[in-house]
């Protein structure tokens, strides 16, 4: 049994220590909002927060999480994420929608550390998240809108 | 208007005995744990046809017969119903329809199969869903008239209510549902004229934005059933190879692995969860026999050779060979295109729950009735015993519309081979499985020859296309392969829009063991590039401006001209750009929609370049939801740009050399240009937008690179080495 804290809840997880965090979230805890895209930290669909920092859960072994606090799309809360979700909805960002949990988790980490990102900041922070529908122009616009909302 | 209404009504009645059969659909309840939430509304719901259901709580559920894979059918299709029904957009919910060709066949395919493709969803539903809404509206009005003992003509429907303004009263659709369900559908309904539209033409919010912005949207990979097992399949390293022997000892020793079974497609490792299945498959030893040993570099040379001699005629206007014999200003060019993988973000996945005489399958199913029939035949069931639950697909771009139903067939085969376990099977592909698993956009070579007359106009155009047929040997062959010509190999070239007195398009379709498939915009992915770069070459040879040249040759094609002029004007065509920058244009019709795109690029001395700005104009008939149209153009441009910049699958000795996003790169946000989309006002019937944004972008970029550097790009993906100063 390995102790794992996700969305402020601690679970005793019965899984091999090398199991990627992604598959613990999905197959063991049933948190399916975090997606499998590549298995090699190349696409960002599996992005979650470890102590507030975005990580690719598909290559993070369960044993390496330790006492770290994991936050997924289901548990993410606070002004930044709420503003981002609303901007995503307002601008109809998602198309197929599959990558968007990961996009939103990367976006919320960006806004938490940089309240007013430029397009270049956005491109740098979001380049690890692939969207095959290429909703990128709207992701940029939605991040600007969310930043404006937070600014009040 | 009457003519449209009548024609529409005939279609409606023809498709489905739709009204009568549809009446029972309010009571449709799928089995299994994913029971749809119809619940107790079923007894008093109003389900006038197969497409909508009005519950007493005032919710209106529109059944969607098409796959929502991002293109917006969950929004555009219910808008058609809402328009005629006079519903409030907020009260409309959507639900995917069950697999049933009689009720939900794609009318663009003759209604014989249910499925989504060729950008037909909105076009084939245009009359059907408006009639579905209009019929229900008339029945709700009739119900209110009966309740209030007034003449129906004194009532009107508005925003989810039937209103009796003479007597200052109204009733909600929900309140009228029970009574309406006792009435017979009207024999004739009239559709609203465009001037009365309140919903069509508005950028209403997508119905799926909320679920997709909160992690709640459900894809096949998210289905969890009690005791469900996960299967990963070891497939051959070379297409067509078979299992010679396998040793499952180490795989079976992995904790969590339940069994290892051979299926027609390979060897399946079935485990309690993904990670155990993955480790089990890694530990599995399989010896393979035979298989395709082709190398793409050899194919390239072979195709170029083949393009030297005539193929089957796909278009023949005038006499191109005779014109060629005497022509003076000749141009010749070879265009090359690689295999391309779809690389949708959701790896292929289906969940198969087989219980005796019934099977539930959850998938992002794109050819529902075909998927159903193939699964049924594998399991020894009748098609109607297989219930297809169509979920959101995490992208598809054509990959889920596989005539062999490949991943569904694998899921069914594993379920059959593991029947004794009595467990639902989740069949999942990894990214490596996806990139290496075939069903690619075929590799092609085009050989073009053109010549100009004394005025610089094209005298002749001869285009030889060489590449595998997508459709021969599939159930679509009889419909789309005519006299040896696979329409999907030549579309966009055989119907070249430019006025050219001597036009000949020929096709050669060599066979190969590499499985191929349609890929967003299908034949137009390559014909759009070859034709739009070559016309640019002719313009250059004629010393004419690319827009002016096209304009003149499109004088009989007003819709091509419309998008050409709009895109050029909005892009500032003709205004000077700094050194190192260039502007290029392409215009192309696909799936009855017309799109022009102007690309602006910046090129460095080492050949590296960026695409900075794209201006797009689209004419897709009546713009049902302008924001969805714009989103599809943006996405199509991004998708096409990925292929232009980096998309390439290569094989060496039959083995695919790419495996994941590091060596099969797709577009990332830092490569996304700024995009402006303009819609040409049109009163033509609406046509699709899922694919038509793709074809013009690669040639627009190539033409812009030529404008910047004087170097012609005739191979995709674009190699910056070809642009070095």
Interface residues (C-beta under 8 A of the other chain):
Chain A: X15 X16 X19 X20 X23 X26 X27 X28 X30 X32 X33 X34 X35 X36 X37 X38 X39 X40 X42 X43 X45 X72 X73 X74 X85 X88 X89 X90 X92 X93 X94 X95 X96 X97 X98 X99 X100 X101 X104 X122 X123 X124 X126 X127 X129 X130 X131 X132 X133 X134 X135 X136 X137 X138 X139 X140
Chain B: X69 X70 X71 X72 X205 X206 X208 X209 X210 X211 X212 X213 X214 X215 X216 X217 X218 X219 X221 X222 X224 X230 X255 X273 X274 X275 X343 X344 X345 X346 X347 X392 X393 X394 X395 X396 X397 X430 X431 X432 X627 X628 X631 X632 X634 X635 X637 X638 X639 X641 X642 X660 X661 X662 X666 X667 X668 X669 X670 X672 X674 X675
